[in-house]
Amino acid sequence: MTVDDLYAMPDDGLKHELQAGLLVAEPLPGSRHGRIAARITALLEAHVRRRRLGTVFSNDTGFLLSRSPDTVRGPDVSFVGRRRCEVAGDPVTAFPGAPDLAVEVVSPSNTAERLHAKVGEYLAAGTQIVWVVDPGTETVVVYRSLLSPRTLLENDRLDGEEVVPGFCPRVAELFEV
């Protein structure tokens, strides 16, 4: 399948992505997942908007990571810097390229292997930082490469580094009800 085929599909209640031209579908992730993703989006959006750093996207946004065969992934939360957003305009379908920051919230249907593959795809396509947020352990694993992830605990600060400068909430804030 291509990115155009993906966006021509009818809504069947599943979340769809493309992995090297193959359709990947998974069930909607559930309440806790949605609450945590919304919390991360709210924290990140408030910070990014105040500083006019770029755009925060929700999990409804596809990113075209590669072509021929097409890979389109939809991180739970993502960020693209202002300059890249200005160049891309406001695409109706998938954003052309990888997000600068991708956030994946672990859901019941995720496996470690599938998450690791997604992280690898984001990094290979140019994503600078990937955060894997685990509601079960209330931790965040930070990837700048697949070889050296860092695990952050509840009292650690999640640093946006140069990608989202000044963003540094405590990990525990992501899980607050």
N, C-alpha and C positions, 0 to 999 in steps of 0.2 A: 504494500500500500504506500501511497504518497501522502504528504501533508494535506494536499487538496482532497484526497479520498477521505481522510480522517475527518476533516471539517464538513464534509458532505453527509456524514452518517447521521441517522436520526437518533434522538436521545432515547436510550433504553434503560436509564437509571444507573448505569455503571460508569466508572471513571475509565476513560480510554487514553492510551498513549501508544506511540509507535517505537519499537525497538528494532532498528535495522530493517525497516519496512514491514515488520510483523506487528499485527495488532495485539496489544496487551490490555486486558481488561481486569479490573478488580472491583470488588463491592465497595459501596460507599463506606467510609471508615468508622463512623459512629460518633456519639455525643462527646466523649472525653477528648478524642482527637480533634474534633471541631472546636471545642472550647479552647484548647491549648493553641491551636493554629490561629484562632481569632485573637487570642491574647498577644501572641507574638506579633501578629499583623498590627494590632493597635499600638503596641510599644514602639515598633519599628517605624510605623507610619507617622506617629507624633514626632519622633526624633527627626526623621528625614524631611518632613514638611517644614518644621521650624528652621531647618538649616538649608533648605532648598537643594538637597543633595541628589535627587533623582526621583524614581518612582518605585513604590512597593506594589507588588502584584499578589493576588490571592491564588488559591489552587485551581481556579478555573482557567488559568493562563498557560498555554502551551509555549514551549521554547523549542525552536528548530535547532537541534544540536548538530545534526549532520545531514547531508544529502546523498542520495543515490547509493545505497538505500537511505530513506529518510528516518531519522530518529527525532521524535517529539516527546519531550517530557514535561510534566506539569508539577513542579515542586509545590509543597503545601503553602509556602510563603517564599517570595523572592524579591530581589532588589536589583535594579539596573540604574547606574549612574546617569546623571542629567545629560551629559554630552552624548552618550550612546542612545539615550531616548530621543534626543533632538534629531540625530541622524536617522534613526529608524522611523520616526514619525509616529503614527498611531495605527499600527496594523490591525486589520479586522480579524485575522486568524493568528497563527503562531508568531511570536516575536522572533525576528531573524537573528539567531545566535543564542548563546548561553547567558543566563543571568550572571551578574557579578557575585551575588550571594544567593545560594539555594538553601532552603530549609526543608528538611524532610522530618515530619513527625511520625514516629513509628506507630503503625496501626495493627490491629489484630491479624490482618491478612498478609502483612509483610514477613518476609523471611530475611535472615541475615545475608544470605547470598544475593537476593534481589536488591536489597539496600546497598550492598557493597558495589554491585554492578552499576546502580544508578549514580552513586558517588563517583565512580570511575568515569562514567559517561560525562557527567557535569565537568569534572576536572579536565578531561581530555578536550572538551569543547571550549574551554577557556574560563570556566567559573573559577573565581579566585579563592572563595571560601565556601565550604559546605558544612552546615550544622545538622547533625542527626539528633533529634530531640526524642528522648525515650520516656514516655509517661510512666512506665512501669517502675523504672529505677530513679526517675526524676533527675536524670543526667543529660548532658549534651556532649556529643563527641564532635570535635572540631577537626575538619580535614582541610589542609592546604595541599596535601598529597596523600595518596593511598598508603604510603609507607610510614608516615609519622603522625597518626591521629593523636589528639589530646582529649582526655575525658575530664569534663568539668562537673563538679559536685554542687550541691545546693547553695553553698556559701561562696562559691567562686563567681567571678565576674565574666560574663560573656562579652568579649571585646570585638567590636566591629572593625578593629584595626584600621588600615588605610582605606578599606572598602566602604565602610560606614563610620567615618571618624566621629569619635565622641560617644558612640553607642556602647554602653557597658552596664546593662542591668545585671543584678544577681540572678543566677540560674533559678533560684527558688521563685522569683517573680513570674517566670514563664508558666508555672504550674498553679498559681494562686487561683482560688475559686471566687 
